[in-house]
Amino acid sequence: MPTVKISPKFQVVIPQQVREKLQLKAGQQVEVLLYDNRIELVPVRPMRQLRGFLKGIDTTVEREPDRVL
């Protein structure tokens, strides 16, 4: 797992192999999430790009009695 160093300006460089795998581009926005004791960077994707990403998801979950159609 690659490691990065925080610069004096609190900047980090995302390693090339990670950028390529996630198809990140210069200037792209990412959300910064604090989760437990770690930082997560989540790429912001346009809604058009997200279309169909839940295809095939199991929708047969048990629902609360007041949520049944």
N, CA, C and O atoms as CSV, one atom per row, in Angstrom:
chain,resi,resn,atom,element,x,y,z
A,1,MET,N,N,0.841,-1.160,0.000
A,1,MET,CA,C,0.000,0.000,0.000
A,1,MET,C,C,0.896,1.237,0.000
A,1,MET,O,O,1.769,1.380,0.856
A,2,PRO,N,N,0.674,2.125,-0.963
A,2,PRO,CA,C,1.519,3.327,-1.034
A,2,PRO,C,C,1.251,4.281,0.130
A,2,PRO,O,O,0.141,4.358,0.656
A,3,THR,N,N,2.293,4.996,0.511
A,3,THR,CA,C,2.153,6.031,1.534
A,3,THR,C,C,2.503,7.373,0.908
A,3,THR,O,O,3.237,7.442,-0.078
A,4,VAL,N,N,1.969,8.434,1.495
A,4,VAL,CA,C,2.253,9.782,1.014
A,4,VAL,C,C,2.663,10.642,2.202
A,4,VAL,O,O,2.388,10.307,3.354
A,5,LYS,N,N,3.320,11.747,1.903
A,5,LYS,CA,C,3.770,12.654,2.938
A,5,LYS,C,C,2.952,13.938,2.854
A,5,LYS,O,O,2.667,14.424,1.760
A,6,ILE,N,N,2.580,14.479,3.990
A,6,ILE,CA,C,1.851,15.742,4.035
A,6,ILE,C,C,2.864,16.880,3.928
A,6,ILE,O,O,3.833,16.938,4.686
A,7,SER,N,N,2.625,17.783,2.976
A,7,SER,CA,C,3.537,18.913,2.770
A,7,SER,C,C,3.331,19.957,3.865
A,7,SER,O,O,2.361,19.875,4.617
A,8,PRO,N,N,4.231,20.939,3.965
A,8,PRO,CA,C,4.044,22.019,4.942
A,8,PRO,C,C,2.737,22.789,4.738
A,8,PRO,O,O,2.241,23.425,5.668
A,9,LYS,N,N,2.180,22.736,3.526
A,9,LYS,CA,C,0.894,23.391,3.243
A,9,LYS,C,C,-0.271,22.422,3.435
A,9,LYS,O,O,-1.392,22.726,3.028
A,10,PHE,N,N,-0.026,21.261,4.047
A,10,PHE,CA,C,-1.028,20.217,4.296
A,10,PHE,C,C,-1.604,19.649,3.003
A,10,PHE,O,O,-2.788,19.315,2.944
A,11,GLN,N,N,-0.781,19.540,1.979
A,11,GLN,CA,C,-1.191,18.940,0.715
A,11,GLN,C,C,-0.605,17.542,0.609
A,11,GLN,O,O,0.452,17.256,1.171
A,12,VAL,N,N,-1.309,16.664,-0.126
A,12,VAL,CA,C,-0.798,15.319,-0.404
A,12,VAL,C,C,-0.934,15.058,-1.902
A,12,VAL,O,O,-1.792,15.638,-2.567
A,13,VAL,N,N,-0.088,14.187,-2.418
A,13,VAL,CA,C,-0.160,13.791,-3.822
A,13,VAL,C,C,-0.728,12.379,-3.863
A,13,VAL,O,O,-0.221,11.479,-3.193
A,14,ILE,N,N,-1.779,12.189,-4.651
A,14,ILE,CA,C,-2.369,10.862,-4.813
A,14,ILE,C,C,-1.455,10.075,-5.745
A,14,ILE,O,O,-1.173,10.533,-6.852
A,15,PRO,N,N,-0.985,8.900,-5.324
A,15,PRO,CA,C,-0.062,8.127,-6.161
A,15,PRO,C,C,-0.651,7.834,-7.552
A,15,PRO,O,O,-1.860,7.669,-7.710
A,16,GLN,N,N,0.230,7.777,-8.538
A,16,GLN,CA,C,-0.178,7.592,-9.930
A,16,GLN,C,C,-1.028,6.344,-10.133
A,16,GLN,O,O,-2.032,6.390,-10.843
A,17,GLN,N,N,-0.638,5.229,-9.519
A,17,GLN,CA,C,-1.402,3.991,-9.733
A,17,GLN,C,C,-2.828,4.128,-9.213
A,17,GLN,O,O,-3.745,3.541,-9.786
A,18,VAL,N,N,-3.034,4.886,-8.148
A,18,VAL,CA,C,-4.377,5.113,-7.610
A,18,VAL,C,C,-5.159,6.037,-8.527
A,18,VAL,O,O,-6.329,5.787,-8.816
A,19,ARG,N,N,-4.512,7.112,-8.988
A,19,ARG,CA,C,-5.163,8.058,-9.921
A,19,ARG,C,C,-5.619,7.335,-11.182
A,19,ARG,O,O,-6.729,7.561,-11.664
A,20,GLU,N,N,-4.774,6.478,-11.708
A,20,GLU,CA,C,-5.115,5.768,-12.943
A,20,GLU,C,C,-6.252,4.781,-12.715
A,20,GLU,O,O,-7.167,4.686,-13.533
A,21,LYS,N,N,-6.199,4.046,-11.611
A,21,LYS,CA,C,-7.242,3.058,-11.341
A,21,LYS,C,C,-8.606,3.713,-11.163
A,21,LYS,O,O,-9.617,3.169,-11.609
A,22,LEU,N,N,-8.645,4.886,-10.509
A,22,LEU,CA,C,-9.896,5.601,-10.279
A,22,LEU,C,C,-10.229,6.595,-11.396
A,22,LEU,O,O,-11.256,7.272,-11.351
A,23,GLN,N,N,-9.356,6.671,-12.385
A,23,GLN,CA,C,-9.534,7.583,-13.529
A,23,GLN,C,C,-9.735,9.023,-13.072
A,23,GLN,O,O,-10.620,9.726,-13.560
A,24,LEU,N,N,-8.898,9.453,-12.125
A,24,LEU,CA,C,-8.972,10.821,-11.627
A,24,LEU,C,C,-8.263,11.760,-12.593
A,24,LEU,O,O,-7.253,11.401,-13.200
A,25,LYS,N,N,-8.801,12.957,-12.727
A,25,LYS,CA,C,-8.231,13.973,-13.619
A,25,LYS,C,C,-7.859,15.197,-12.799
A,25,LYS,O,O,-8.442,15.448,-11.744
A,26,ALA,N,N,-6.892,15.954,-13.283
A,26,ALA,CA,C,-6.499,17.199,-12.621
A,26,ALA,C,C,-7.696,18.140,-12.554
A,26,ALA,O,O,-8.411,18.313,-13.542
A,27,GLY,N,N,-7.911,18.739,-11.407
A,27,GLY,CA,C,-9.020,19.666,-11.234
A,27,GLY,C,C,-10.319,19.002,-10.811
A,27,GLY,O,O,-11.280,19.695,-10.477
A,28,GLN,N,N,-10.370,17.690,-10.818
A,28,GLN,CA,C,-11.584,16.977,-10.411
A,28,GLN,C,C,-11.810,17.162,-8.913
A,28,GLN,O,O,-10.854,17.230,-8.140
A,29,GLN,N,N,-13.059,17.243,-8.514
A,29,GLN,CA,C,-13.389,17.402,-7.106
A,29,GLN,C,C,-13.507,16.049,-6.418
A,29,GLN,O,O,-13.931,15.060,-7.017
A,30,VAL,N,N,-13.123,16.030,-5.147
A,30,VAL,CA,C,-13.312,14.856,-4.304
A,30,VAL,C,C,-13.934,15.315,-2.991
A,30,VAL,O,O,-13.656,16.414,-2.511
A,31,GLU,N,N,-14.778,14.463,-2.417
A,31,GLU,CA,C,-15.339,14.740,-1.100
A,31,GLU,C,C,-14.355,14.223,-0.061
A,31,GLU,O,O,-13.754,13.162,-0.233
A,32,VAL,N,N,-14.197,14.976,1.011
A,32,VAL,CA,C,-13.314,14.579,2.103
A,32,VAL,C,C,-14.199,14.149,3.269
A,32,VAL,O,O,-14.962,14.949,3.810
A,33,LEU,N,N,-14.089,12.884,3.647
A,33,LEU,CA,C,-14.904,12.333,4.717
A,33,LEU,C,C,-14.021,11.911,5.875
A,33,LEU,O,O,-12.989,11.269,5.677
A,34,LEU,N,N,-14.426,12.271,7.083
A,34,LEU,CA,C,-13.748,11.800,8.277
A,34,LEU,C,C,-14.553,10.616,8.796
A,34,LEU,O,O,-15.716,10.766,9.172
A,35,TYR,N,N,-13.936,9.446,8.816
A,35,TYR,CA,C,-14.621,8.210,9.209
A,35,TYR,C,C,-13.778,7.524,10.267
A,35,TYR,O,O,-12.644,7.119,10.009
A,36,ASP,N,N,-14.350,7.396,11.477
A,36,ASP,CA,C,-13.590,6.892,12.626
A,36,ASP,C,C,-12.320,7.713,12.763
A,36,ASP,O,O,-12.385,8.917,13.014
A,37,ASN,N,N,-11.184,7.090,12.605
A,37,ASN,CA,C,-9.919,7.803,12.780
A,37,ASN,C,C,-9.140,7.855,11.464
A,37,ASN,O,O,-7.914,7.742,11.446
A,38,ARG,N,N,-9.879,8.029,10.363
A,38,ARG,CA,C,-9.206,8.076,9.058
A,38,ARG,C,C,-9.877,9.086,8.146
A,38,ARG,O,O,-10.994,9.534,8.406
A,39,ILE,N,N,-9.191,9.434,7.088
A,39,ILE,CA,C,-9.687,10.370,6.082
A,39,ILE,C,C,-9.960,9.568,4.812
A,39,ILE,O,O,-9.124,8.772,4.387
A,40,GLU,N,N,-11.129,9.777,4.209
A,40,GLU,CA,C,-11.443,9.130,2.944
A,40,GLU,C,C,-11.702,10.196,1.895
A,40,GLU,O,O,-12.403,11.173,2.157
A,41,LEU,N,N,-11.146,10.014,0.724
A,41,LEU,CA,C,-11.373,10.907,-0.410
A,41,LEU,C,C,-12.252,10.168,-1.399
A,41,LEU,O,O,-11.878,9.101,-1.886
A,42,VAL,N,N,-13.415,10.721,-1.699
A,42,VAL,CA,C,-14.362,10.066,-2.595
A,42,VAL,C,C,-14.549,10.953,-3.822
A,42,VAL,O,O,-14.991,12.095,-3.695
A,43,PRO,N,N,-14.215,10.439,-5.016
A,43,PRO,CA,C,-14.377,11.251,-6.226
A,43,PRO,C,C,-15.835,11.653,-6.441
A,43,PRO,O,O,-16.743,10.836,-6.296
A,44,VAL,N,N,-16.041,12.907,-6.786
A,44,VAL,CA,C,-17.375,13.397,-7.133
A,44,VAL,C,C,-17.580,13.060,-8.604
A,44,VAL,O,O,-16.798,13.472,-9.461
A,45,ARG,N,N,-18.630,12.315,-8.883
A,45,ARG,CA,C,-18.923,11.893,-10.257
A,45,ARG,C,C,-20.184,12.593,-10.749
A,45,ARG,O,O,-21.116,12.797,-9.972
A,46,PRO,N,N,-20.230,12.964,-12.032
A,46,PRO,CA,C,-21.452,13.558,-12.585
A,46,PRO,C,C,-22.589,12.535,-12.551
A,46,PRO,O,O,-22.349,11.334,-12.677
A,47,MET,N,N,-23.810,13.001,-12.385
A,47,MET,CA,C,-24.963,12.107,-12.316
A,47,MET,C,C,-25.076,11.222,-13.557
A,47,MET,O,O,-25.459,10.058,-13.447
A,48,ARG,N,N,-24.756,11.747,-14.710
A,48,ARG,CA,C,-24.820,10.940,-15.940
A,48,ARG,C,C,-23.920,9.715,-15.854
A,48,ARG,O,O,-24.267,8.643,-16.350
A,49,GLN,N,N,-22.769,9.880,-15.224
A,49,GLN,CA,C,-21.815,8.784,-15.120
A,49,GLN,C,C,-22.316,7.712,-14.145
A,49,GLN,O,O,-21.904,6.556,-14.242
A,50,LEU,N,N,-23.191,8.076,-13.218
A,50,LEU,CA,C,-23.693,7.129,-12.228
A,50,LEU,C,C,-24.877,6.320,-12.732
A,50,LEU,O,O,-25.283,5.351,-12.090
A,51,ARG,N,N,-25.431,6.700,-13.863
A,51,ARG,CA,C,-26.610,6.005,-14.380
A,51,ARG,C,C,-26.323,4.515,-14.576
A,51,ARG,O,O,-25.374,4.134,-15.261
A,52,GLY,N,N,-27.169,3.679,-13.956
A,52,GLY,CA,C,-27.054,2.238,-14.126
A,52,GLY,C,C,-26.077,1.548,-13.202
A,52,GLY,O,O,-25.903,0.334,-13.312
A,53,PHE,N,N,-25.419,2.273,-12.281
A,53,PHE,CA,C,-24.410,1.623,-11.462
A,53,PHE,C,C,-25.012,0.669,-10.421
A,53,PHE,O,O,-24.285,-0.126,-9.826
A,54,LEU,N,N,-26.319,0.738,-10.197
A,54,LEU,CA,C,-26.974,-0.186,-9.271
A,54,LEU,C,C,-27.662,-1.340,-9.991
A,54,LEU,O,O,-28.399,-2.105,-9.369
A,55,LYS,N,N,-27.433,-1.472,-11.282
A,55,LYS,CA,C,-28.063,-2.528,-12.049
A,55,LYS,C,C,-27.722,-3.890,-11.451
A,55,LYS,O,O,-26.557,-4.203,-11.204
A,56,GLY,N,N,-28.766,-4.696,-11.223
A,56,GLY,CA,C,-28.569,-6.028,-10.683
A,56,GLY,C,C,-28.576,-6.103,-9.166
A,56,GLY,O,O,-28.377,-7.180,-8.605
A,57,ILE,N,N,-28.800,-4.984,-8.490
A,57,ILE,CA,C,-28.810,-4.988,-7.025
A,57,ILE,C,C,-30.035,-5.758,-6.520
A,57,ILE,O,O,-31.108,-5.702,-7.121
A,58,ASP,N,N,-29.859,-6.467,-5.421
A,58,ASP,CA,C,-30.952,-7.241,-4.830
A,58,ASP,C,C,-31.915,-6.290,-4.124
A,58,ASP,O,O,-31.530,-5.619,-3.166
A,59,THR,N,N,-33.153,-6.226,-4.583
A,59,THR,CA,C,-34.147,-5.321,-4.001
A,59,THR,C,C,-35.149,-6.069,-3.137
A,59,THR,O,O,-36.177,-5.506,-2.762
A,60,THR,N,N,-34.871,-7.316,-2.816
A,60,THR,CA,C,-35.802,-8.113,-2.015
A,60,THR,C,C,-35.448,-8.016,-0.534
A,60,THR,O,O,-35.295,-9.035,0.139
A,61,VAL,N,N,-35.320,-6.798,-0.031
A,61,VAL,CA,C,-35.019,-6.601,1.382
A,61,VAL,C,C,-36.310,-6.557,2.188
A,61,VAL,O,O,-37.343,-6.102,1.697
A,62,GLU,N,N,-36.245,-7.030,3.417
A,62,GLU,CA,C,-37.408,-6.992,4.282
A,62,GLU,C,C,-37.640,-5.550,4.726
A,62,GLU,O,O,-36.713,-4.869,5.167
A,63,ARG,N,N,-38.879,-5.094,4.606
A,63,ARG,CA,C,-39.199,-3.707,4.941
A,63,ARG,C,C,-39.995,-3.638,6.239
A,63,ARG,O,O,-40.623,-4.609,6.662
A,64,GLU,N,N,-39.949,-2.475,6.848
A,64,GLU,CA,C,-40.746,-2.220,8.041
A,64,GLU,C,C,-42.214,-2.286,7.667
A,64,GLU,O,O,-42.573,-1.959,6.536
A,65,PRO,N,N,-43.077,-2.705,8.594
A,65,PRO,CA,C,-44.507,-2.838,8.260
A,65,PRO,C,C,-45.145,-1.557,7.697
A,65,PRO,O,O,-46.027,-1.633,6.842
A,66,ASP,N,N,-44.706,-0.394,8.167
A,66,ASP,CA,C,-45.289,0.852,7.671
A,66,ASP,C,C,-44.729,1.272,6.323
A,66,ASP,O,O,-45.175,2.276,5.767
A,67,ARG,N,N,-43.758,0.531,5.775
A,67,ARG,CA,C,-43.149,0.855,4.485
A,67,ARG,C,C,-43.593,-0.073,3.355
A,67,ARG,O,O,-43.189,0.114,2.207
A,68,VAL,N,N,-44.410,-1.061,3.667
A,68,VAL,CA,C,-44.876,-2.002,2.644
A,68,VAL,C,C,-45.892,-1.321,1.745
A,68,VAL,O,O,-46.780,-0.611,2.217
A,69,LEU,N,N,-45.754,-1.544,0.457
A,69,LEU,CA,C,-46.669,-0.918,-0.502
A,69,LEU,C,C,-48.019,-1.583,-0.516
A,69,LEU,O,O,-48.902,-1.172,-1.270
